[in-house]
């Protein structure tokens, strides 16, 4: 018969203070990270809103109306090619057309 020996592992007793400290630190760290990230997130959120407002004033149309115009233009571009091309290419071309049209004030 083969002699099988198992190695006994001994665990050191863990004190309550050792287990409690990482939890307290882990709980404080995300709160500190959230406080530090909050002003940056708020500042980042304000910038796109200002740009959207500025573009609204220029063209006088909403983001939804602009999206629908691009969608329709992309459809007609795809239809012209018998729907055999890349949909992303049609969308990009339509965006450029609509952007040029709105910039020229033809909307």
C-alpha positions in Angstrom: 0.0 0.0 0.0 1.1 3.5 -0.8 1.7 5.8 2.1 -0.3 8.9 1.8 0.5 11.7 4.1 -1.4 14.9 4.3 0.3 18.0 5.3 -1.6 19.7 8.1 -1.9 23.4 7.8 -2.2 25.5 10.8 -4.1 28.7 10.7 -3.0 31.6 12.9 -5.8 33.2 14.8 -6.9 36.4 13.3 -7.7 39.2 15.7 -10.9 41.2 15.4 -8.9 44.4 15.0 -7.0 43.0 12.0 -10.2 42.1 10.2 -12.1 45.3 11.1 -9.4 47.7 10.0 -9.5 46.8 6.3 -13.2 47.1 6.2 -13.2 50.5 7.8 -10.5 51.7 5.4 -12.3 50.1 2.4 -15.5 51.9 3.5 -13.8 55.3 3.8 -11.9 55.0 0.6 -14.9 54.9 -1.8 -16.5 57.8 0.0 -13.3 59.8 -0.4 -13.1 58.8 -4.0 -16.7 59.8 -4.6 -16.1 63.2 -3.0 -13.1 63.8 -5.2 -14.9 62.5 -8.4 -18.1 64.4 -7.8 -16.8 67.9 -8.7 -15.2 66.5 -11.9 -18.3 64.7 -12.9 -20.4 67.7 -12.3 -18.1 69.9 -14.3 -18.0 67.3 -17.1 -21.8 67.1 -17.1 -22.2 70.9 -17.5 -20.0 71.2 -20.5 -22.0 69.1 -22.9 -25.2 70.8 -21.8 -23.8 74.2 -22.6 -22.8 73.0 -26.1 -26.2 71.4 -26.7 -27.9 74.7 -25.7 -25.6 76.7 -28.0 -26.3 74.4 -30.9 -30.1 74.7 -30.2 -29.9 78.4 -30.3 -28.1 78.3 -33.7 -30.4 75.9 -35.5 -33.6 76.3 -33.5 -34.3 72.5 -33.6 -34.1 70.0 -30.8 -31.7 67.0 -30.6 -34.6 64.7 -31.3 -35.5 66.6 -34.5 -31.9 66.6 -35.6 -31.7 62.8 -35.0 -34.8 62.2 -37.0 -33.5 64.3 -39.9 -30.3 62.3 -39.9 -32.2 59.0 -39.7 -34.3 60.0 -42.7 -31.3 61.2 -44.7 -29.4 58.0 -44.0 -32.4 56.0 -45.2 -32.5 57.8 -48.5 -28.8 57.4 -49.0 -29.0 53.7 -48.3 -32.1 53.4 -50.6 -30.1 55.1 -53.4 -27.5 52.3 -53.1 -30.2 49.5 -52.9 -29.3 49.0 -49.2 -26.0 47.2 -50.2 -23.6 49.5 -48.4 -22.4 50.0 -44.8 -25.1 51.5 -42.6 -22.5 53.3 -40.5 -21.2 55.0 -43.7 -24.7 56.1 -44.6 -25.3 57.5 -41.1 -22.0 59.4 -41.2 -22.8 60.9 -44.6 -26.3 61.9 -43.5 -24.8 63.6 -40.3 -22.5 65.6 -42.5 -25.3 66.6 -44.8 -27.6 67.6 -42.0 -24.9 69.5 -40.2 -24.0 71.4 -43.4 -27.7 72.1 -44.0 -28.3 73.4 -40.4 -25.1 75.5 -40.5 -26.3 77.1 -43.8 -29.7 77.9 -42.2 -31.7 75.8 -44.7 -33.6 73.9 -42.1 
